[in-house]
Amino acid sequence: MRVLIAEDESRLADAVARGLRREGIAVDLAPDGSEALLKARVFRYDVLVLDRDLPAVHGDDVCRTVRGERPEIGIIMLTAAAGLEDLVEGLSLGADDYLPKPFRFAELVARIRALARRTQPSRPAVLARGEIVLDPARPSVLRGGRPVELARKELGVLETLMAADGATVSAEQLLERVWDEHMDPFTNVVRMTIMTLRRKLGEPTAIETVIGVGYRMV
């Protein structure tokens, strides 16, 4: 999962980003509305966590534009105003969810995961393919009922491959879904992560390399 946090309070944005990365979520940051719009147009995000009172371009305008141009992105609007009228207005702008500040981090994570599931209606909450079962919310992985300990990027790669339901996923797509904007597109980190993931999942091999195309679950 990849999330964009549009928040001009840098300490809050950095703290939320660190927490989400510990949850295995790829995170990009935008300090103002102009950068939020630019990144939403360039990268594929599952969820936009949007502060309503942004500089450069107001959060309301960001919300309207993203909803019109990228309707597949789930939007959680953050605001210091917690009144009913503010909530109704935020939702009427196109936000899917509305969270007043200050908020509990665990609640934000739960709302992000729930919204990501709603914006991908064909995807179940728990993924299963063959002997492998992955619950992204916990997160946990089982193979044949045996727990498999994975690092967060390994979890992200496995989740992306399992969500593809047997379709081939390119290395570029894995970089976009699991890592953030600062990752070198020419890195071999995807190949190395796949190698480690195969080893941890054990035999028979669960991930197939499609030469010149990418990877898929078998």
Buried (B, 14 or more C-beta within 10 A) or exposed (E): BBBBBBBBBEEBBBEBBEBBBEBBBBBBBBBBBBBBBEBBEEBEBBBBBBBBBBEBBBBBBBBBBBBEEBEEBBBBBBBEBEEEEBBEBBBEBBBBBBBBBEEEEEEBBEBBBBBBBEBBEEBEEEBEBEBBBBBBEEBBBBBEEEEBEBEBBBBBBBBBBBBBEEEBBBBEBBBBBBBBBEBEEEEEBBEEBBEBBBEBBEEEEBBBBEEEEBBBBE
